[in-house]
């Protein structure tokens, strides 16, 4: 049973993980002269954000990491 503080608030877990699962696959199409590569991402979230938003945020974080 959760315990509330004197001011009526409840402690909340500080870890926010909206992404539940991610899968990826890479497919190559075409012949020797013309090849195309397609990357498929499957993203499952807890509903607090869309898969597209999760990908955008992850991309921004990765870019920020390499810009340093």
PyMOL Python script that loads the backbone (N, CA, C, O; Angstrom):
from pymol import cmd

cmd.read_pdbstr("""\
ATOM      1  N   UNK A   1       0.852  -1.190   0.000  1.00  0.00           N
ATOM      2  CA  UNK A   1       0.000   0.000   0.000  1.00  0.00           C
ATOM      3  C   UNK A   1       0.890   1.244   0.000  1.00  0.00           C
ATOM      4  O   UNK A   1       1.783   1.360   0.839  1.00  0.00           O
ATOM      5  N   UNK A   2       0.654   2.187  -0.943  1.00  0.00           N
ATOM      6  CA  UNK A   2       1.500   3.383  -1.006  1.00  0.00           C
ATOM      7  C   UNK A   2       1.247   4.301   0.181  1.00  0.00           C
ATOM      8  O   UNK A   2       0.125   4.419   0.675  1.00  0.00           O
ATOM      9  N   UNK A   3       2.316   4.945   0.624  1.00  0.00           N
ATOM     10  CA  UNK A   3       2.222   5.892   1.735  1.00  0.00           C
ATOM     11  C   UNK A   3       2.280   7.300   1.169  1.00  0.00           C
ATOM     12  O   UNK A   3       3.141   7.612   0.347  1.00  0.00           O
ATOM     13  N   UNK A   4       1.363   8.145   1.611  1.00  0.00           N
ATOM     14  CA  UNK A   4       1.402   9.526   1.144  1.00  0.00           C
ATOM     15  C   UNK A   4       2.191  10.382   2.125  1.00  0.00           C
ATOM     16  O   UNK A   4       2.305  10.058   3.307  1.00  0.00           O
ATOM     17  N   UNK A   5       2.727  11.472   1.615  1.00  0.00           N
ATOM     18  CA  UNK A   5       3.444  12.415   2.455  1.00  0.00           C
ATOM     19  C   UNK A   5       2.445  13.307   3.178  1.00  0.00           C
ATOM     20  O   UNK A   5       1.251  13.270   2.879  1.00  0.00           O
ATOM     21  N   UNK A   6       2.917  14.099   4.114  1.00  0.00           N
ATOM     22  CA  UNK A   6       2.030  14.945   4.915  1.00  0.00           C
ATOM     23  C   UNK A   6       1.288  15.971   4.072  1.00  0.00           C
ATOM     24  O   UNK A   6       0.186  16.387   4.428  1.00  0.00           O
ATOM     25  N   UNK A   7       1.887  16.385   2.953  1.00  0.00           N
ATOM     26  CA  UNK A   7       1.211  17.389   2.116  1.00  0.00           C
ATOM     27  C   UNK A   7       0.197  16.759   1.163  1.00  0.00           C
ATOM     28  O   UNK A   7      -0.408  17.459   0.351  1.00  0.00           O
ATOM     29  N   UNK A   8       0.006  15.433   1.257  1.00  0.00           N
ATOM     30  CA  UNK A   8      -0.996  14.765   0.435  1.00  0.00           C
ATOM     31  C   UNK A   8      -0.461  14.228  -0.882  1.00  0.00           C
ATOM     32  O   UNK A   8      -1.210  13.612  -1.639  1.00  0.00           O
ATOM     33  N   UNK A   9       0.824  14.448  -1.175  1.00  0.00           N
ATOM     34  CA  UNK A   9       1.387  13.953  -2.427  1.00  0.00           C
ATOM     35  C   UNK A   9       1.798  12.492  -2.285  1.00  0.00           C
ATOM     36  O   UNK A   9       1.916  11.977  -1.173  1.00  0.00           O
ATOM     37  N   UNK A  10       2.011  11.836  -3.406  1.00  0.00           N
ATOM     38  CA  UNK A  10       2.450  10.449  -3.444  1.00  0.00           C
ATOM     39  C   UNK A  10       3.779  10.362  -4.177  1.00  0.00           C
ATOM     40  O   UNK A  10       3.975  11.049  -5.180  1.00  0.00           O
ATOM     41  N   UNK A  11       4.693   9.533  -3.695  1.00  0.00           N
ATOM     42  CA  UNK A  11       5.957   9.373  -4.417  1.00  0.00           C
ATOM     43  C   UNK A  11       5.724   8.668  -5.754  1.00  0.00           C
ATOM     44  O   UNK A  11       4.892   7.767  -5.860  1.00  0.00           O
ATOM     45  N   UNK A  12       6.466   9.090  -6.756  1.00  0.00           N
ATOM     46  CA  UNK A  12       6.325   8.528  -8.096  1.00  0.00           C
ATOM     47  C   UNK A  12       7.688   8.035  -8.554  1.00  0.00           C
ATOM     48  O   UNK A  12       8.710   8.665  -8.283  1.00  0.00           O
ATOM     49  N   UNK A  13       7.695   6.912  -9.246  1.00  0.00           N
ATOM     50  CA  UNK A  13       8.938   6.380  -9.780  1.00  0.00           C
ATOM     51  C   UNK A  13       9.521   7.383 -10.768  1.00  0.00           C
ATOM     52  O   UNK A  13       8.811   7.878 -11.643  1.00  0.00           O
ATOM     53  N   UNK A  14      10.804   7.683 -10.634  1.00  0.00           N
ATOM     54  CA  UNK A  14      11.443   8.694 -11.476  1.00  0.00           C
ATOM     55  C   UNK A  14      11.801   8.164 -12.860  1.00  0.00           C
ATOM     56  O   UNK A  14      12.150   8.948 -13.743  1.00  0.00           O
ATOM     57  N   UNK A  15      11.723   6.870 -13.065  1.00  0.00           N
ATOM     58  CA  UNK A  15      12.085   6.297 -14.358  1.00  0.00           C
ATOM     59  C   UNK A  15      10.855   6.314 -15.258  1.00  0.00           C
ATOM     60  O   UNK A  15       9.854   5.658 -14.974  1.00  0.00           O
ATOM     61  N   UNK A  16      10.944   7.069 -16.340  1.00  0.00           N
ATOM     62  CA  UNK A  16       9.847   7.184 -17.299  1.00  0.00           C
ATOM     63  C   UNK A  16      10.237   6.413 -18.540  1.00  0.00           C
ATOM     64  O   UNK A  16      11.141   6.826 -19.267  1.00  0.00           O
ATOM     65  N   UNK A  17       9.569   5.295 -18.797  1.00  0.00           N
ATOM     66  CA  UNK A  17       9.913   4.450 -19.933  1.00  0.00           C
ATOM     67  C   UNK A  17       8.668   4.183 -20.782  1.00  0.00           C
ATOM     68  O   UNK A  17       8.017   3.150 -20.627  1.00  0.00           O
ATOM     69  N   UNK A  18       8.341   5.116 -21.677  1.00  0.00           N
ATOM     70  CA  UNK A  18       7.144   4.944 -22.492  1.00  0.00           C
ATOM     71  C   UNK A  18       7.293   3.897 -23.590  1.00  0.00           C
ATOM     72  O   UNK A  18       6.287   3.401 -24.097  1.00  0.00           O
ATOM     73  N   UNK A  19       8.523   3.546 -23.971  1.00  0.00           N
ATOM     74  CA  UNK A  19       8.730   2.552 -25.027  1.00  0.00           C
ATOM     75  C   UNK A  19       8.779   1.172 -24.394  1.00  0.00           C
ATOM     76  O   UNK A  19       9.610   0.899 -23.528  1.00  0.00           O
ATOM     77  N   UNK A  20       7.879   0.309 -24.838  1.00  0.00           N
ATOM     78  CA  UNK A  20       7.786  -1.039 -24.274  1.00  0.00           C
ATOM     79  C   UNK A  20       8.666  -2.046 -25.014  1.00  0.00           C
ATOM     80  O   UNK A  20       9.284  -2.912 -24.395  1.00  0.00           O
ATOM     81  N   UNK A  21       8.718  -1.927 -26.344  1.00  0.00           N
ATOM     82  CA  UNK A  21       9.464  -2.903 -27.137  1.00  0.00           C
ATOM     83  C   UNK A  21       9.805  -2.287 -28.490  1.00  0.00           C
ATOM     84  O   UNK A  21       9.049  -1.473 -29.021  1.00  0.00           O
ATOM     85  N   UNK A  22      10.954  -2.687 -29.042  1.00  0.00           N
ATOM     86  CA  UNK A  22      11.371  -2.229 -30.364  1.00  0.00           C
ATOM     87  C   UNK A  22      11.991  -3.405 -31.104  1.00  0.00           C
ATOM     88  O   UNK A  22      12.822  -4.127 -30.552  1.00  0.00           O
ATOM     89  N   UNK A  23      11.592  -3.593 -32.334  1.00  0.00           N
ATOM     90  CA  UNK A  23      12.197  -4.582 -33.227  1.00  0.00           C
ATOM     91  C   UNK A  23      12.646  -3.862 -34.486  1.00  0.00           C
ATOM     92  O   UNK A  23      12.077  -2.840 -34.870  1.00  0.00           O
ATOM     93  N   UNK A  24      13.670  -4.404 -35.120  1.00  0.00           N
ATOM     94  CA  UNK A  24      14.095  -3.849 -36.405  1.00  0.00           C
ATOM     95  C   UNK A  24      14.484  -4.987 -37.337  1.00  0.00           C
ATOM     96  O   UNK A  24      14.888  -6.068 -36.907  1.00  0.00           O
ATOM     97  N   UNK A  25      14.349  -4.709 -38.615  1.00  0.00           N
ATOM     98  CA  UNK A  25      14.815  -5.651 -39.633  1.00  0.00           C
ATOM     99  C   UNK A  25      15.298  -4.844 -40.828  1.00  0.00           C
ATOM    100  O   UNK A  25      14.799  -3.754 -41.106  1.00  0.00           O
ATOM    101  N   UNK A  26      16.274  -5.398 -41.525  1.00  0.00           N
ATOM    102  CA  UNK A  26      16.848  -4.747 -42.699  1.00  0.00           C
ATOM    103  C   UNK A  26      16.667  -5.677 -43.877  1.00  0.00           C
ATOM    104  O   UNK A  26      17.058  -6.843 -43.822  1.00  0.00           O
ATOM    105  N   UNK A  27      16.069  -5.161 -44.953  1.00  0.00           N
ATOM    106  CA  UNK A  27      15.782  -5.955 -46.140  1.00  0.00           C
ATOM    107  C   UNK A  27      16.466  -5.334 -47.348  1.00  0.00           C
ATOM    108  O   UNK A  27      16.432  -4.118 -47.534  1.00  0.00           O
ATOM    109  N   UNK A  28      17.080  -6.166 -48.157  1.00  0.00           N
ATOM    110  CA  UNK A  28      17.759  -5.715 -49.360  1.00  0.00           C
ATOM    111  C   UNK A  28      16.989  -6.228 -50.572  1.00  0.00           C
ATOM    112  O   UNK A  28      16.632  -7.404 -50.641  1.00  0.00           O
ATOM    113  N   UNK A  29      16.738  -5.332 -51.526  1.00  0.00           N
ATOM    114  CA  UNK A  29      15.988  -5.673 -52.728  1.00  0.00           C
ATOM    115  C   UNK A  29      16.791  -5.272 -53.960  1.00  0.00           C
ATOM    116  O   UNK A  29      17.654  -4.397 -53.891  1.00  0.00           O
ATOM    117  N   UNK A  30      16.503  -5.909 -55.068  1.00  0.00           N
ATOM    118  CA  UNK A  30      17.107  -5.514 -56.332  1.00  0.00           C
ATOM    119  C   UNK A  30      18.118  -6.523 -56.840  1.00  0.00           C
ATOM    120  O   UNK A  30      18.269  -7.617 -56.296  1.00  0.00           O
ATOM    121  N   UNK A  31      18.813  -6.119 -57.910  1.00  0.00           N
ATOM    122  CA  UNK A  31      19.829  -6.989 -58.507  1.00  0.00           C
ATOM    123  C   UNK A  31      21.221  -6.435 -58.195  1.00  0.00           C
ATOM    124  O   UNK A  31      21.364  -5.543 -57.358  1.00  0.00           O
ATOM    125  N   UNK A  32      22.240  -6.962 -58.867  1.00  0.00           N
ATOM    126  CA  UNK A  32      23.618  -6.519 -58.590  1.00  0.00           C
ATOM    127  C   UNK A  32      23.842  -5.052 -58.891  1.00  0.00           C
ATOM    128  O   UNK A  32      24.570  -4.374 -58.167  1.00  0.00           O
ATOM    129  N   UNK A  33      23.233  -4.559 -59.937  1.00  0.00           N
ATOM    130  CA  UNK A  33      23.460  -3.171 -60.365  1.00  0.00           C
ATOM    131  C   UNK A  33      22.673  -2.158 -59.543  1.00  0.00           C
ATOM    132  O   UNK A  33      23.160  -1.061 -59.270  1.00  0.00           O
ATOM    133  N   UNK A  34      21.476  -2.522 -59.155  1.00  0.00           N
ATOM    134  CA  UNK A  34      20.618  -1.587 -58.414  1.00  0.00           C
ATOM    135  C   UNK A  34      20.081  -2.283 -57.170  1.00  0.00           C
ATOM    136  O   UNK A  34      19.217  -3.157 -57.245  1.00  0.00           O
ATOM    137  N   UNK A  35      20.612  -1.873 -56.036  1.00  0.00           N
ATOM    138  CA  UNK A  35      20.137  -2.435 -54.779  1.00  0.00           C
ATOM    139  C   UNK A  35      19.487  -1.345 -53.951  1.00  0.00           C
ATOM    140  O   UNK A  35      19.932  -0.197 -53.935  1.00  0.00           O
ATOM    141  N   UNK A  36      18.438  -1.727 -53.272  1.00  0.00           N
ATOM    142  CA  UNK A  36      17.792  -0.836 -52.323  1.00  0.00           C
ATOM    143  C   UNK A  36      17.723  -1.544 -50.984  1.00  0.00           C
ATOM    144  O   UNK A  36      17.463  -2.745 -50.907  1.00  0.00           O
ATOM    145  N   UNK A  37      17.958  -0.787 -49.944  1.00  0.00           N
ATOM    146  CA  UNK A  37      17.900  -1.334 -48.598  1.00  0.00           C
ATOM    147  C   UNK A  37      16.777  -0.632 -47.845  1.00  0.00           C
ATOM    148  O   UNK A  37      16.681   0.595 -47.847  1.00  0.00           O
ATOM    149  N   UNK A  38      15.940  -1.422 -47.211  1.00  0.00           N
ATOM    150  CA  UNK A  38      14.819  -0.894 -46.446  1.00  0.00           C
ATOM    151  C   UNK A  38      14.978  -1.329 -44.992  1.00  0.00           C
ATOM    152  O   UNK A  38      15.183  -2.509 -44.707  1.00  0.00           O
ATOM    153  N   UNK A  39      14.883  -0.375 -44.085  1.00  0.00           N
ATOM    154  CA  UNK A  39      14.920  -0.675 -42.658  1.00  0.00           C
ATOM    155  C   UNK A  39      13.510  -0.550 -42.103  1.00  0.00           C
ATOM    156  O   UNK A  39      12.855   0.474 -42.291  1.00  0.00           O
ATOM    157  N   UNK A  40      13.048  -1.578 -41.428  1.00  0.00           N
ATOM    158  CA  UNK A  40      11.711  -1.583 -40.833  1.00  0.00           C
ATOM    159  C   UNK A  40      11.865  -1.519 -39.317  1.00  0.00           C
ATOM    160  O   UNK A  40      12.559  -2.343 -38.722  1.00  0.00           O
ATOM    161  N   UNK A  41      11.215  -0.536 -38.699  1.00  0.00           N
ATOM    162  CA  UNK A  41      11.209  -0.402 -37.247  1.00  0.00           C
ATOM    163  C   UNK A  41       9.808  -0.660 -36.732  1.00  0.00           C
ATOM    164  O   UNK A  41       8.835  -0.120 -37.258  1.00  0.00           O
ATOM    165  N   UNK A  42       9.708  -1.487 -35.703  1.00  0.00           N
ATOM    166  CA  UNK A  42       8.437  -1.705 -35.011  1.00  0.00           C
ATOM    167  C   UNK A  42       8.623  -1.157 -33.604  1.00  0.00           C
ATOM    168  O   UNK A  42       9.517  -1.590 -32.879  1.00  0.00           O
ATOM    169  N   UNK A  43       7.786  -0.210 -33.220  1.00  0.00           N
ATOM    170  CA  UNK A  43       7.914   0.438 -31.917  1.00  0.00           C
ATOM    171  C   UNK A  43       6.586   0.328 -31.180  1.00  0.00           C
ATOM    172  O   UNK A  43       5.547   0.760 -31.680  1.00  0.00           O
ATOM    173  N   UNK A  44       6.631  -0.258 -29.982  1.00  0.00           N
ATOM    174  CA  UNK A  44       5.449  -0.340 -29.113  1.00  0.00           C
ATOM    175  C   UNK A  44       5.662   0.601 -27.937  1.00  0.00           C
ATOM    176  O   UNK A  44       6.731   0.608 -27.326  1.00  0.00           O
ATOM    177  N   UNK A  45       4.639   1.401 -27.617  1.00  0.00           N
ATOM    178  CA  UNK A  45       4.734   2.330 -26.493  1.00  0.00           C
ATOM    179  C   UNK A  45       3.616   2.034 -25.496  1.00  0.00           C
ATOM    180  O   UNK A  45       2.729   1.222 -25.755  1.00  0.00           O
ATOM    181  N   UNK A  46       3.681   2.712 -24.353  1.00  0.00           N
ATOM    182  CA  UNK A  46       2.637   2.545 -23.345  1.00  0.00           C
ATOM    183  C   UNK A  46       1.450   3.471 -23.595  1.00  0.00           C
ATOM    184  O   UNK A  46       0.527   3.514 -22.782  1.00  0.00           O
ATOM    185  N   UNK A  47       1.455   4.198 -24.684  1.00  0.00           N
ATOM    186  CA  UNK A  47       0.345   5.084 -25.037  1.00  0.00           C
ATOM    187  C   UNK A  47       0.552   6.530 -24.620  1.00  0.00           C
ATOM    188  O   UNK A  47      -0.228   7.397 -25.014  1.00  0.00           O
ATOM    189  N   UNK A  48       1.579   6.810 -23.835  1.00  0.00           N
ATOM    190  CA  UNK A  48       1.807   8.192 -23.418  1.00  0.00           C
ATOM    191  C   UNK A  48       2.412   9.032 -24.536  1.00  0.00           C
ATOM    192  O   UNK A  48       2.399  10.261 -24.470  1.00  0.00           O
ATOM    193  N   UNK A  49       2.940   8.373 -25.561  1.00  0.00           N
ATOM    194  CA  UNK A  49       3.384   9.040 -26.776  1.00  0.00           C
ATOM    195  C   UNK A  49       3.270   8.047 -27.923  1.00  0.00           C
ATOM    196  O   UNK A  49       3.183   6.838 -27.708  1.00  0.00           O
ATOM    197  N   UNK A  50       3.271   8.565 -29.129  1.00  0.00           N
ATOM    198  CA  UNK A  50       3.125   7.702 -30.295  1.00  0.00           C
ATOM    199  C   UNK A  50       4.483   7.105 -30.673  1.00  0.00           C
ATOM    200  O   UNK A  50       5.516   7.639 -30.271  1.00  0.00           O
ATOM    201  N   UNK A  51       4.500   6.018 -31.432  1.00  0.00           N
ATOM    202  CA  UNK A  51       5.775   5.485 -31.907  1.00  0.00           C
ATOM    203  C   UNK A  51       6.586   6.527 -32.686  1.00  0.00           C
ATOM    204  O   UNK A  51       7.811   6.573 -32.575  1.00  0.00           O
ATOM    205  N   UNK A  52       5.904   7.355 -33.466  1.00  0.00           N
ATOM    206  CA  UNK A  52       6.598   8.402 -34.215  1.00  0.00           C
ATOM    207  C   UNK A  52       7.276   9.393 -33.269  1.00  0.00           C
ATOM    208  O   UNK A  52       8.418   9.787 -33.502  1.00  0.00           O
ATOM    209  N   UNK A  53       6.583   9.795 -32.209  1.00  0.00           N
ATOM    210  CA  UNK A  53       7.168  10.716 -31.234  1.00  0.00           C
ATOM    211  C   UNK A  53       8.368  10.077 -30.520  1.00  0.00           C
ATOM    212  O   UNK A  53       9.367  10.744 -30.253  1.00  0.00           O
ATOM    213  N   UNK A  54       8.255   8.789 -30.219  1.00  0.00           N
ATOM    214  CA  UNK A  54       9.364   8.084 -29.571  1.00  0.00           C
ATOM    215  C   UNK A  54      10.590   8.060 -30.480  1.00  0.00           C
ATOM    216  O   UNK A  54      11.712   8.269 -30.018  1.00  0.00           O
ATOM    217  N   UNK A  55      10.378   7.806 -31.768  1.00  0.00           N
ATOM    218  CA  UNK A  55      11.482   7.784 -32.724  1.00  0.00           C
ATOM    219  C   UNK A  55      12.096   9.175 -32.874  1.00  0.00           C
ATOM    220  O   UNK A  55      13.317   9.306 -32.957  1.00  0.00           O
ATOM    221  N   UNK A  56      11.264  10.207 -32.910  1.00  0.00           N
ATOM    222  CA  UNK A  56      11.770  11.570 -33.027  1.00  0.00           C
ATOM    223  C   UNK A  56      12.621  11.949 -31.816  1.00  0.00           C
ATOM    224  O   UNK A  56      13.687  12.546 -31.966  1.00  0.00           O
ATOM    225  N   UNK A  57      12.150  11.604 -30.621  1.00  0.00           N
ATOM    226  CA  UNK A  57      12.900  11.922 -29.405  1.00  0.00           C
ATOM    227  C   UNK A  57      14.214  11.143 -29.351  1.00  0.00           C
ATOM    228  O   UNK A  57      15.252  11.699 -28.991  1.00  0.00           O
ATOM    229  N   UNK A  58      14.171   9.873 -29.704  1.00  0.00           N
ATOM    230  CA  UNK A  58      15.391   9.065 -29.719  1.00  0.00           C
ATOM    231  C   UNK A  58      16.389   9.619 -30.734  1.00  0.00           C
ATOM    232  O   UNK A  58      17.592   9.650 -30.474  1.00  0.00           O
ATOM    233  N   UNK A  59      15.892  10.054 -31.882  1.00  0.00           N
ATOM    234  CA  UNK A  59      16.767  10.627 -32.913  1.00  0.00           C
ATOM    235  C   UNK A  59      17.422  11.913 -32.424  1.00  0.00           C
ATOM    236  O   UNK A  59      18.615  12.127 -32.638  1.00  0.00           O
ATOM    237  N   UNK A  60      16.643  12.768 -31.768  1.00  0.00           N
ATOM    238  CA  UNK A  60      17.202  14.012 -31.220  1.00  0.00           C
ATOM    239  C   UNK A  60      18.281  13.708 -30.179  1.00  0.00           C
ATOM    240  O   UNK A  60      19.332  14.348 -30.167  1.00  0.00           O
ATOM    241  N   UNK A  61      18.021  12.734 -29.308  1.00  0.00           N
ATOM    242  CA  UNK A  61      19.008  12.378 -28.288  1.00  0.00           C
ATOM    243  C   UNK A  61      20.290  11.859 -28.917  1.00  0.00           C
ATOM    244  O   UNK A  61      21.385  12.193 -28.466  1.00  0.00           O
ATOM    245  N   UNK A  62      20.159  11.042 -29.960  1.00  0.00           N
ATOM    246  CA  UNK A  62      21.336  10.492 -30.634  1.00  0.00           C
ATOM    247  C   UNK A  62      22.131  11.594 -31.328  1.00  0.00           C
ATOM    248  O   UNK A  62      23.360  11.610 -31.261  1.00  0.00           O
ATOM    249  N   UNK A  63      21.442  12.504 -31.986  1.00  0.00           N
ATOM    250  CA  UNK A  63      22.116  13.629 -32.652  1.00  0.00           C
ATOM    251  C   UNK A  63      22.848  14.476 -31.617  1.00  0.00           C
ATOM    252  O   UNK A  63      23.999  14.858 -31.824  1.00  0.00           O
ATOM    253  N   UNK A  64      22.175  14.772 -30.497  1.00  0.00           N
ATOM    254  CA  UNK A  64      22.814  15.573 -29.446  1.00  0.00           C
ATOM    255  C   UNK A  64      24.057  14.874 -28.896  1.00  0.00           C
ATOM    256  O   UNK A  64      25.040  15.533 -28.556  1.00  0.00           O
ATOM    257  N   UNK A  65      24.019  13.573 -28.811  1.00  0.00           N
ATOM    258  CA  UNK A  65      25.164  12.819 -28.306  1.00  0.00           C
ATOM    259  C   UNK A  65      26.382  12.958 -29.231  1.00  0.00           C
ATOM    260  O   UNK A  65      27.514  13.069 -28.760  1.00  0.00           O
ATOM    261  N   UNK A  66      26.144  12.951 -30.539  1.00  0.00           N
ATOM    262  CA  UNK A  66      27.254  13.037 -31.494  1.00  0.00           C
ATOM    263  C   UNK A  66      27.701  14.459 -31.766  1.00  0.00           C
ATOM    264  O   UNK A  66      28.834  14.666 -32.199  1.00  0.00           O
ATOM    265  N   UNK A  67      26.852  15.443 -31.529  1.00  0.00           N
ATOM    266  CA  UNK A  67      27.233  16.836 -31.750  1.00  0.00           C
ATOM    267  C   UNK A  67      28.282  17.287 -30.751  1.00  0.00           C
ATOM    268  O   UNK A  67      29.121  18.127 -31.076  1.00  0.00           O
ATOM    269  N   UNK A  68      28.250  16.749 -29.550  1.00  0.00           N
ATOM    270  CA  UNK A  68      29.220  17.132 -28.527  1.00  0.00           C
ATOM    271  C   UNK A  68      30.618  16.910 -29.046  1.00  0.00           C
ATOM    272  O   UNK A  68      31.589  17.172 -28.336  1.00  0.00           O
TER     273      UNK A  68
END
""", "prot")
cmd.dss("prot")
cmd.show_as("cartoon", "prot")
cmd.util.cbc("prot")
cmd.orient("prot")
